[in-house]
Amino acid sequence: MFCRIGPPSYVVTASDMHPVSSHGVIVKYADDTYLIIPANNQNTCIAEIQHIEQWANSNNLKLNQSKSKEIVFTKPRSCQQTNLPPPIVQGFETVQRISVLGVTLTFLLLLLVCVS
């Protein structure tokens, strides 16, 4: 998400980054940041991203929107729909799978582990 300083410096700098909503969670590892928002609080998504952008600006960083992805998880049996909804945040790409620390998560909450 941010890339102007090295991972150790980012970990220290990002220690004061917290979500706006008490229902949101921000997970940080090295220089990767993940914002997790429950579906029933998706209305807070834009405010959360704006808060992260403001935090980044105040720390001389920039949110890299070309690397920012949005994924909506659904229950596997409730919705086999493969049409992606439009992104909530302008400039973000909506995807059906996302890789987190080498583990791929799909929108149906399936885990795909690739060992090379």
DSSP file (Angstrom, degrees, kcal/mol; ACC not computed):
  #  RESIDUE AA STRUCTURE BP1 BP2  ACC     N-H-->O    O-->H-N    N-H-->O    O-->H-N    TCO  KAPPA ALPHA  PHI   PSI    X-CA   Y-CA   Z-CA
    1    1 A M              0   0    0      0, 0.0    63,-2.4     0, 0.0     2,-0.4   0.000 360.0 360.0 360.0 -41.3    0.0    0.0    0.0
    2    2 A F        +     0   0    0     29,-1.0    61,-0.1    61,-0.2     8,-0.1  -0.943 360.0 169.5-123.7 146.0    2.8    2.4    0.8
    3    3 A C        +     0   0    0     59,-0.4    -1,-0.1    -2,-0.4    60,-0.1   0.273  47.3  93.8-146.0  19.9    6.3    2.2   -0.6
    4    4 A R  S    S+     0   0    0     58,-0.1     2,-0.3     2,-0.1    -1,-0.0   0.646  89.5  40.6 -92.5 -13.8    8.5    5.2    0.1
    5    5 A I  S    S-     0   0    0     26,-0.1    -3,-0.0     1,-0.0     5,-0.0  -0.892  95.0 -92.9-127.7 160.8   10.2    3.9    3.2
    6    6 A G     >  -     0   0    0     -2,-0.3     4,-2.4     1,-0.1     3,-0.2  -0.252  41.4-101.5 -71.3 160.7   11.5    0.4    4.0
    7    7 A P  H  > S+     0   0    0      0, 0.0     4,-2.4     0, 0.0     5,-0.2   0.866 119.2  51.2 -51.8 -45.6    9.4   -2.2    5.8
    8    8 A P  H  > S+     0   0    0      0, 0.0     4,-1.6     0, 0.0     5,-0.1   0.925 113.2  45.5 -62.1 -41.0   11.0   -1.8    9.2
    9    9 A S  H  > S+     0   0    0     -3,-0.2     4,-2.8     1,-0.2     5,-0.2   0.887 111.6  53.1 -66.3 -37.8   10.5    2.0    9.1
   10   10 A Y  H  X S+     0   0    0     -4,-2.4     4,-3.5     2,-0.2    -1,-0.2   0.906 104.4  55.3 -64.0 -41.4    7.0    1.5    7.9
   11   11 A V  H  < S+     0   0    0     -4,-2.4     4,-0.3     1,-0.2    -1,-0.2   0.917 113.1  42.0 -57.8 -44.0    6.1   -0.8   10.8
   12   12 A V  H >< S+     0   0    0     -4,-1.6     3,-1.0    -5,-0.2    -2,-0.2   0.936 117.5  46.6 -68.4 -46.4    7.2    1.9   13.3
   13   13 A T  H >< S+     0   0    0     -4,-2.8     3,-0.9     1,-0.2    -2,-0.2   0.894 111.7  51.1 -62.9 -41.0    5.6    4.7   11.4
   14   14 A A  G >< S+     0   0    0     -4,-3.5     3,-2.0     1,-0.2    -1,-0.2   0.451  79.4  97.1 -80.1   0.2    2.3    2.8   10.9
   15   15 A S  G <  S+     0   0    0     -3,-1.0    -1,-0.2    -4,-0.3    -2,-0.1   0.743  85.1  49.9 -63.0 -20.2    1.9    1.9   14.6
   16   16 A D  G <  S+     0   0    0     -3,-0.9     2,-0.6    -4,-0.2    -1,-0.3   0.320  83.1 109.0-100.4   9.4   -0.4    4.9   15.0
   17   17 A M    <   +     0   0    0     -3,-2.0     9,-0.1     9,-0.0    35,-0.1  -0.773  43.6 163.6 -87.1 119.6   -2.7    4.0   12.0
   18   18 A H        -     0   0    0     -2,-0.6     7,-0.1    33,-0.1    -2,-0.0  -0.939  39.6 -98.1-133.4 153.8   -6.1    2.8   13.3
   19   19 A P        -     0   0    0      0, 0.0     7,-0.1     0, 0.0    29,-0.0  -0.327  21.5-134.6 -69.6 156.1   -9.5    2.4   11.7
   20   20 A V  S    S+     0   0    0     24,-0.1     2,-0.2     2,-0.0    28,-0.0   0.923  89.8  59.4 -72.6 -47.5  -12.1    5.1   12.1
   21   21 A S  S >  S-     0   0    0      1,-0.1     3,-0.8    23,-0.1    20,-0.0  -0.580  79.9-135.1 -86.0 144.2  -14.9    2.6   12.9
   22   22 A S  T 3  S+     0   0    0     -2,-0.2    -1,-0.1     1,-0.2    -2,-0.0   0.647 106.9  58.6 -70.2 -13.3  -14.7    0.3   15.8
   23   23 A H  T 3  S+     0   0    0     18,-0.1    -1,-0.2    15,-0.0     2,-0.1   0.648  91.7  84.7 -89.8 -16.6  -15.9   -2.5   13.5
   24   24 A G    <   -     0   0    0     -3,-0.8     2,-0.4    13,-0.1    13,-0.2  -0.477  62.2-156.4 -84.7 157.8  -13.0   -2.1   11.0
   25   25 A V  E     -A   36   0A   0     11,-2.2    11,-3.2    -2,-0.1     2,-0.5  -0.999   4.3-157.1-134.1 134.9   -9.6   -3.7   11.4
   26   26 A I  E     -A   35   0A   0     -2,-0.4     2,-0.5     9,-0.2     9,-0.2  -0.968  10.7-167.6-112.9 123.5   -6.3   -2.7   10.0
   27   27 A V  E     -A   34   0A   0      7,-3.1     7,-3.1    -2,-0.5     2,-0.4  -0.935   4.8-169.4-111.5 130.5   -3.7   -5.4    9.6
   28   28 A K  E     +A   33   0A   0     -2,-0.5     2,-0.3     5,-0.2     5,-0.2  -0.967  12.6 169.1-123.9 135.1   -0.1   -4.4    8.9
   29   29 A Y  E >   -A   32   0A   0      3,-2.5     3,-3.0    -2,-0.4     2,-0.1  -0.946  67.4 -44.5-145.1 123.7    2.8   -6.7    7.9
   30   30 A A  T 3  S-     0   0    0     -2,-0.3   -24,-0.0     1,-0.3     0, 0.0  -0.387 124.9 -26.1  52.4-119.6    6.1   -5.3    6.7
   31   31 A D  T 3  S+     0   0    0     -2,-0.1   -29,-1.0    -3,-0.1     2,-0.4   0.129 117.9 101.4-109.9  22.4    5.0   -2.7    4.2
   32   32 A D  E <   -A   29   0A   0     -3,-3.0    -3,-2.5   -31,-0.1     2,-0.4  -0.849  50.6-167.8-103.4 141.9    1.6   -4.2    3.4
   33   33 A T  E     -A   28   0A   0     -2,-0.4     2,-0.4    -5,-0.2    -5,-0.2  -0.995   3.4-166.5-131.3 135.0   -1.6   -2.9    4.9
   34   34 A Y  E     -A   27   0A   0     -7,-3.1    -7,-3.1    -2,-0.4     2,-0.6  -0.985   5.7-159.3-124.5 126.3   -5.0   -4.6    4.9
   35   35 A L  E     -A   26   0A   0     -2,-0.4     2,-0.5    -9,-0.2    -9,-0.2  -0.921  11.5-166.6-103.1 123.2   -8.3   -2.9    5.8
   36   36 A I  E     +A   25   0A   0    -11,-3.2   -11,-2.2    -2,-0.6    -2,-0.0  -0.952   8.8 177.0-116.0 123.8  -11.0   -5.3    6.7
   37   37 A I        -     0   0    0     -2,-0.5   -13,-0.1   -13,-0.2     5,-0.1  -0.991  29.9-120.6-127.3 126.9  -14.6   -4.0    7.0
   38   38 A P    >   -     0   0    0      0, 0.0     3,-2.3     0, 0.0   -15,-0.0  -0.317  28.2-115.0 -62.6 149.9  -17.6   -6.3    7.8
   39   39 A A  G >  S+     0   0    0      1,-0.3     3,-1.5     2,-0.2     4,-0.2   0.839 115.6  59.6 -56.3 -35.8  -20.3   -6.3    5.1
   40   40 A N  G 3  S+     0   0    0      1,-0.3    -1,-0.3     2,-0.1     3,-0.1   0.527 110.0  44.2 -75.2  -1.1  -22.8   -4.6    7.4
   41   41 A N  G X  S+     0   0    0     -3,-2.3     3,-2.5     1,-0.1    -1,-0.3   0.090  71.8 119.8-122.7  20.6  -20.4   -1.7    7.8
   42   42 A Q  G X   +     0   0    0     -3,-1.5     3,-1.6     1,-0.3     4,-0.3   0.721  63.0  74.7 -61.7 -18.6  -19.5   -1.2    4.1
   43   43 A N  G 3  S+     0   0    0      1,-0.3     4,-0.3    -4,-0.2    -1,-0.3   0.651  91.3  57.3 -66.5 -13.2  -20.9    2.3    4.3
   44   44 A T  G <> S+     0   0    0     -3,-2.5     4,-2.5     1,-0.1    -1,-0.3   0.471  79.4  95.5 -92.5  -2.8  -17.7    3.2    6.3
   45   45 A C  H <> S+     0   0    0     -3,-1.6     4,-2.4     1,-0.2     5,-0.2   0.911  83.9  45.3 -58.2 -49.6  -15.4    2.1    3.5
   46   46 A I  H  > S+     0   0    0     -4,-0.3     4,-2.6     1,-0.2    -1,-0.2   0.913 113.7  50.0 -63.6 -42.5  -14.9    5.5    1.9
   47   47 A A  H  > S+     0   0    0     -4,-0.3     4,-2.2     1,-0.2    -1,-0.2   0.890 110.5  51.1 -62.3 -39.0  -14.4    7.2    5.2
   48   48 A E  H  X S+     0   0    0     -4,-2.5     4,-2.2     2,-0.2    -2,-0.2   0.924 111.7  46.2 -64.1 -44.7  -11.8    4.6    6.2
   49   49 A I  H  X S+     0   0    0     -4,-2.4     4,-2.7     2,-0.2    -2,-0.2   0.907 112.1  50.9 -66.0 -41.5   -9.8    5.0    3.0
   50   50 A Q  H  X S+     0   0    0     -4,-2.6     4,-2.4     1,-0.2    -1,-0.2   0.898 109.7  51.2 -61.5 -39.1  -10.0    8.8    3.3
   51   51 A H  H  X S+     0   0    0     -4,-2.2     4,-2.5     2,-0.2    -2,-0.2   0.911 110.6  48.1 -63.2 -43.1   -8.7    8.4    6.9
   52   52 A I  H  X S+     0   0    0     -4,-2.2     4,-2.8     2,-0.2    -2,-0.2   0.904 111.3  50.8 -64.9 -41.4   -5.8    6.2    5.6
   53   53 A E  H  X S+     0   0    0     -4,-2.7     4,-2.6     2,-0.2    -2,-0.2   0.909 111.2  48.0 -62.6 -41.5   -5.0    8.8    2.9
   54   54 A Q  H  X S+     0   0    0     -4,-2.4     4,-2.3     2,-0.2    -2,-0.2   0.909 111.9  49.8 -64.3 -42.3   -4.9   11.6    5.4
   55   55 A W  H  X S+     0   0    0     -4,-2.5     4,-1.0     2,-0.2    -2,-0.2   0.933 111.3  49.5 -59.7 -45.9   -2.7    9.5    7.7
   56   56 A A  H ><>S+     0   0    0     -4,-2.8     5,-3.3     1,-0.2     3,-0.9   0.930 110.3  49.7 -60.4 -47.0   -0.4    8.8    4.8
   57   57 A N  H ><5S+     0   0    0     -4,-2.6     3,-1.5     1,-0.3    -1,-0.2   0.901 108.6  52.2 -60.2 -41.1   -0.2   12.5    3.8
   58   58 A S  H 3<5S+     0   0    0     -4,-2.3    -1,-0.3     1,-0.3    -2,-0.2   0.689 112.6  46.6 -70.5 -15.9    0.6   13.5    7.4
   59   59 A N  T <<5S-     0   0    0     -4,-1.0    -1,-0.3    -3,-0.9    -2,-0.2   0.100 119.7-108.1-108.5  19.5    3.5   10.9    7.4
   60   60 A N  T < 5S+     0   0    0     -3,-1.5     2,-0.2     1,-0.2    -3,-0.2   0.847  81.8 121.3  56.5  38.0    4.9   12.0    4.0
   61   61 A L      < -     0   0    0     -5,-3.3     2,-0.4    -6,-0.1    -1,-0.2  -0.743  52.5-139.7-120.7 171.1    3.6    8.8    2.3
   62   62 A K        -     0   0    0     -2,-0.2     2,-0.5    -3,-0.1   -59,-0.4  -0.999  18.6-121.3-137.2 133.5    1.1    8.2   -0.5
   63   63 A L        -     0   0    0     -2,-0.4     2,-1.3   -61,-0.1   -61,-0.2  -0.611  26.7-138.8 -69.9 121.5   -1.6    5.5   -0.9
   64   64 A N    >   -     0   0    0    -63,-2.4     3,-1.4    -2,-0.5     4,-0.5  -0.700  22.1-177.4 -87.3  93.7   -0.7    3.6   -4.0
   65   65 A Q  G >  S+     0   0    0     -2,-1.3     3,-0.5     1,-0.3    28,-0.3   0.757  77.2  66.0 -67.1 -23.7   -4.1    3.1   -5.6
   66   66 A S  G 3  S+     0   0    0      1,-0.2    -1,-0.3    -3,-0.1    -2,-0.1   0.752 109.2  39.4 -69.5 -20.8   -2.7    1.0   -8.5
   67   67 A K  G <  S+     0   0    0     -3,-1.4     2,-0.4   -66,-0.1    -1,-0.2   0.442  94.7 104.5-101.2  -3.0   -1.8   -1.6   -5.9
   68   68 A S    <   -     0   0    0     -3,-0.5    25,-1.4    -4,-0.5     2,-0.3  -0.667  50.1-175.4 -85.9 129.8   -5.0   -1.2   -3.9
   69   69 A K  E     -b   93   0B   0     -2,-0.4     2,-0.4    23,-0.2    25,-0.2  -0.877  16.1-150.1-124.1 154.3   -7.6   -3.9   -4.3
   70   70 A E  E     +b   94   0B   0     23,-2.8    25,-2.6    -2,-0.3     2,-0.4  -0.993  15.6 179.6-125.4 131.5  -11.1   -4.4   -3.1
   71   71 A I        -     0   0    0     -2,-0.4     2,-0.6    23,-0.2    25,-0.1  -0.997  15.6-153.7-132.7 137.9  -12.6   -7.9   -2.5
   72   72 A V        -     0   0    0     23,-0.5     2,-0.3    -2,-0.4    -2,-0.0  -0.950  15.9-147.9-111.9 117.0  -16.1   -8.7   -1.2
   73   73 A F        -     0   0    0     -2,-0.6     2,-0.3    35,-0.1    35,-0.2  -0.661  18.3-176.6 -85.8 138.2  -16.4  -12.0    0.5
   74   74 A T        -     0   0    0     33,-3.2     3,-0.0    -2,-0.3    -2,-0.0  -0.876  36.8 -90.9-127.4 162.4  -19.6  -14.0    0.3
   75   75 A K     >  -     0   0    0     -2,-0.3     4,-1.4     1,-0.1     3,-0.5  -0.570  38.1-127.4 -71.1 134.6  -20.8  -17.2    1.8
   76   76 A P  T  4 S+     0   0    0      0, 0.0    -1,-0.1     0, 0.0    33,-0.1   0.842 105.0  35.9 -55.3 -38.6  -20.0  -20.1   -0.6
   77   77 A R  T  4 S+     0   0    0      1,-0.2     3,-0.2    31,-0.1    -2,-0.0   0.677 110.9  60.8 -90.9 -17.1  -23.5  -21.5   -0.8
   78   78 A S  T  4 S+     0   0    0     -3,-0.5     2,-0.3     1,-0.3    -1,-0.2   0.781 116.0  17.6 -83.4 -25.2  -25.4  -18.3   -0.6
   79   79 A C     <  +     0   0    0     -4,-1.4    -1,-0.3     1,-0.1    -5,-0.1  -0.773  47.4 171.6-154.2  99.8  -24.1  -16.6   -3.8
   80   80 A Q        +     0   0    0     -2,-0.3    -1,-0.1    -3,-0.2    -3,-0.0   0.263  41.8 136.9 -89.0  12.0  -22.3  -18.4   -6.6
   81   81 A Q        -     0   0    0      1,-0.1    -2,-0.1     2,-0.0     0, 0.0  -0.340  37.3-170.0 -61.2 134.5  -22.5  -15.1   -8.6
   82   82 A T        +     0   0    0      2,-0.1     2,-0.3    -2,-0.0    -1,-0.1   0.450  50.4 111.4-106.8  -2.3  -19.3  -14.4  -10.4
   83   83 A N        -     0   0    0      1,-0.1    -2,-0.0     0, 0.0     0, 0.0  -0.571  66.9-132.6 -71.6 130.0  -20.2  -10.8  -11.5
   84   84 A L        -     0   0    0     -2,-0.3    -2,-0.1    10,-0.1    12,-0.1  -0.672  15.3-126.5 -84.5 134.8  -18.0   -8.4   -9.6
   85   85 A P        -     0   0    0      0, 0.0     3,-0.1     0, 0.0     9,-0.1  -0.389  39.2 -89.7 -70.6 158.2  -19.8   -5.4   -8.0
   86   86 A P        -     0   0    0      0, 0.0     7,-0.1     0, 0.0     3,-0.0  -0.392  56.1 -91.7 -64.7 149.4  -18.5   -2.0   -8.9
   87   87 A P        -     0   0    0      0, 0.0     4,-0.1     0, 0.0     7,-0.1  -0.314  23.0-145.2 -63.8 144.1  -15.7   -0.8   -6.5
   88   88 A I  S    S+     0   0    0      1,-0.1     2,-0.6    -3,-0.1   -42,-0.1   0.881  89.4  57.5 -72.6 -39.2  -16.9    1.2   -3.6
   89   89 A V  S >  S-     0   0    0    -44,-0.0     3,-1.9     4,-0.0    -1,-0.1  -0.842  92.9-122.8 -99.9 121.3  -13.7    3.3   -3.7
   90   90 A Q  T 3  S+     0   0    0     -2,-0.6     3,-0.1     1,-0.2    -2,-0.1  -0.382  97.5  26.3 -61.4 133.0  -13.0    5.1   -6.9
   91   91 A G  T 3  S+     0   0    0      1,-0.4     2,-0.3    -2,-0.1    -1,-0.2   0.230  96.9 110.8  96.8 -13.4   -9.6    4.1   -8.3
   92   92 A F    <   -     0   0    0     -3,-1.9     2,-0.5   -25,-0.1    -1,-0.4  -0.682  65.5-129.0 -92.6 149.2   -9.5    0.6   -6.6
   93   93 A E  E     -b   69   0B   0    -25,-1.4   -23,-2.8    -2,-0.3     2,-0.5  -0.836  15.1-136.8 -96.0 133.0   -9.9   -2.6   -8.6
   94   94 A T  E     -b   70   0B   0     -2,-0.5     2,-0.3   -25,-0.2   -23,-0.2  -0.786  31.1-177.6 -88.1 129.6  -12.5   -5.1   -7.5
   95   95 A V        -     0   0    0    -25,-2.6   -23,-0.5    -2,-0.5     3,-0.1  -0.827  35.9-142.0-126.8 162.7  -11.1   -8.6   -7.6
   96   96 A Q  S    S+     0   0    0     -2,-0.3    11,-2.4     1,-0.2     2,-0.3   0.581  90.6  29.0 -97.3 -14.7  -12.3  -12.2   -6.9
   97   97 A R  E     -C  106   0C   0      9,-0.3     2,-0.3    10,-0.1     9,-0.2  -0.994  63.3-171.0-145.3 150.4   -9.1  -13.4   -5.3
   98   98 A I  E     -C  105   0C   0      7,-2.5     7,-3.3    -2,-0.3     2,-0.5  -0.997  19.9-131.7-142.5 141.9   -6.3  -11.7   -3.4
   99   99 A S  E     -C  104   0C   0     -2,-0.3     2,-0.5     5,-0.2     5,-0.3  -0.850  22.1-177.9 -99.4 125.7   -2.9  -12.9   -2.2
  100  100 A V  E >  S-C  103   0C   0      3,-3.4     3,-1.8    -2,-0.5    -2,-0.0  -0.960  73.4 -27.1-125.7 110.6   -2.0  -12.3    1.5
  101  101 A L  T 3  S-     0   0    0     -2,-0.5    -1,-0.1     1,-0.3     3,-0.1   0.868 127.5 -46.4  52.5  42.1    1.4  -13.4    2.6
  102  102 A G  T 3  S+     0   0    0      1,-0.2    12,-0.8    11,-0.0     2,-0.5   0.407 118.6 108.1  85.5  -2.8    1.5  -16.1   -0.1
  103  103 A V  E <   -CD 100 113C   0     -3,-1.8    -3,-3.4    10,-0.1     2,-0.5  -0.931  61.4-142.6-109.2 129.2   -2.0  -17.4    0.6
  104  104 A T  E     -CD  99 112C   0      8,-2.8     8,-2.9    -2,-0.5     2,-0.4  -0.803  13.1-164.2 -95.0 126.7   -4.6  -16.7   -2.0
  105  105 A L  E     -CD  98 111C   0     -7,-3.3    -7,-2.5    -2,-0.5     2,-0.2  -0.910   6.6-152.8-106.9 134.1   -8.1  -15.9   -0.7
  106  106 A T  E >   -C   97   0C   0      4,-2.0     3,-2.3    -2,-0.4    -9,-0.3  -0.624  32.8-104.9-100.5 166.1  -11.1  -16.1   -3.0
  107  107 A F  T 3  S+     0   0    0    -11,-2.4   -33,-3.2     1,-0.3   -10,-0.1   0.679 123.2  58.2 -63.6 -16.3  -14.3  -14.1   -2.7
  108  108 A L  T 3  S-     0   0    0    -12,-0.3    -1,-0.3   -35,-0.2   -35,-0.1   0.234 121.7-109.1 -93.4  12.4  -16.0  -17.4   -1.5
  109  109 A L    <   +     0   0    0     -3,-2.3     2,-0.4     1,-0.2    -2,-0.1   0.805  68.3 150.4  62.2  33.5  -13.4  -17.6    1.3
  110  110 A L        -     0   0    0     -4,-0.0    -4,-2.0   -34,-0.0     2,-0.5  -0.762  40.6-136.1 -90.3 142.5  -11.6  -20.5   -0.2
  111  111 A L  E     -D  105   0C   0     -2,-0.4     2,-0.5    -6,-0.2    -6,-0.2  -0.871  17.6-171.3-101.9 129.3   -7.9  -20.7    0.6
  112  112 A L  E     -D  104   0C   0     -8,-2.9    -8,-2.8    -2,-0.5     2,-0.5  -0.976   4.3-168.7-119.7 116.9   -5.5  -21.6   -2.2
  113  113 A V  E     -D  103   0C   0     -2,-0.5     2,-0.5   -10,-0.2   -10,-0.1  -0.922   2.5-163.0-109.6 124.9   -1.9  -22.2   -1.2
  114  114 A C        -     0   0    0    -12,-0.8     2,-0.5    -2,-0.5    -2,-0.0  -0.926   1.6-166.0-108.1 126.1    0.8  -22.4   -3.8
  115  115 A V              0   0    0     -2,-0.5    -2,-0.0     1,-0.1   -13,-0.0  -0.946 360.0 360.0-110.9 125.4    4.1  -24.0   -2.9
  116  116 A S              0   0    0     -2,-0.5    -1,-0.1     0, 0.0    -2,-0.0   0.433 360.0 360.0-112.0 360.0    7.0  -23.4   -5.3
